[in-house]
C-alpha cells in the first residue's frame, strides 16, 4: 500500500473530502487525484503541510504503514481541550459525551485494523493454495 492509499484511507475514515484536504493544506485542486492516478509521490514539503494541518494523523504510519493511523494522545486530548472542568455539574455530561465520541472513533479505527488484517490473512491463504 502506498502513502497515497493510506492518505485516502484516513480521509475516508474521517469523512474528509479530497477537496477539503487540499484546501486545508494549501494544495492545488486535484493534487491528490493527479498524484494517485499518475502513481506519483508526495514530497517532504507536502508532508510538512499535512503535519501542520492534521496533527492527529501519524506521519510515521502515513509514510511507512507501521504504527497507528492517528496519534491517539493528540486525538483524545483534543477532544477534551475545549471543556472547562471548573464549570460545574453540566460539564460532567459534556465530558461523558466527549469521551463516548472519542471511544466511538477508536472503535472505528480498531475495526478498520481488524478488517485490514483479515484481508491480508485471506490474501496470504489464497496465494498459498
N, C-alpha and C positions, 0 to 999 in steps of 0.2 A: 504494500500500500504506500502510495506517495504522500508527500506532505500535503498536496492539494486535496487528495482524497480525505485525509484526516481533517483538514480545514472545513471541507464541505460537511463532514460528519458532525463536527462541532456546531456549524451553522444550523444544520437541520435539527439537531437535538435542542438547540436553544431558540428555535424558530426565528432565526435572523436571515433575512434575505441577502443575497449576494450584493444587491444594490446598496442596502443599508450598511453592510460591512464595508464595501468600497468607499462609500461616502464618509463613514466614521473614521476610516484610516487615511482619508485623503488620496485615495487611488482613483484612477480614471474609470469611467463607466465601462463595464465589460472586461475589466482587467482579469478577474478570476476566470471568467469563461474562456478568454483568449489563452491564458496560461494553461488551463485544463485541457482544452481541445488541442493546443499545439504541443502538448507534452512538455511545456516549459517548466521552469523552476521559479521559486520565489527567492529574491535576493535578500541580503542582510539588511538593507535599508527598509524594505517592506516588513521584515520580521521585527525591526525596532518599532515601526508604526503599530504593528499588531500588538506587541507587548505593551505599548503605551496606552492603547485604547481598549484592550481586552486583557487586563492584568490577571484575571481569573483563569485565562487559558494558559495551560502549562506548555511553554515553548519547547521544553525537552521532549514532551510527548509529540508535539506538533512536528518536530524535526525528525525524531528517531522512531517514534511509535512506542517508546518504552515509558513506563510510568502511567500516571493517571492523566486523563484529559484535562482536568481542572486542578488548580491549586486549591485544595479543599480549605485550608486555613483562611485564604483570602475570601472565598465564596461565603463561608459561614460567618466570618467577622463582618463582612459587608452587609449581610442580611440584618445584623443587629446594630450596626453603626448609627443608623438614623433614630434609634429608640433611646429615649431618655429614661433611665432606670429610676430617677428620683421623682418621676411624675405622679406616682401613686398607684392605686389599685387598678385603674384601667390599663395600665401599661403591662400588667401580667398577661392580659388577653392578647395584647399586641405581640409580646414575647412568645407566647404559645403559638400564635398564628405564624410568626416568622420562623419559629423552629419547625413547625409542621411543613411549611413551604420548603425549607432547606432540606428536610428529610425526604420529601417527595422528589426533589431534584436529585438527591443522592440515590434514591431507589431507581429512578430512570437511568441514571448513569451506570449503576451496577447491573441492571437488566441488559443494557447495551453490551457491557463487558461479557456477560454470560452468553448472550447471543453470538457475539464475535467468536468466543472460544468454541461454542458448539459448531459454528460454521467451519472453523479451522479443523476441528476434530473430524467432522463429516468429510471435508475435502481430503484430509490425510487418509482416512479409512477408504475412501473411494479410489484414491490413487494407488493404494497398496493392493487392491484386488486384482 
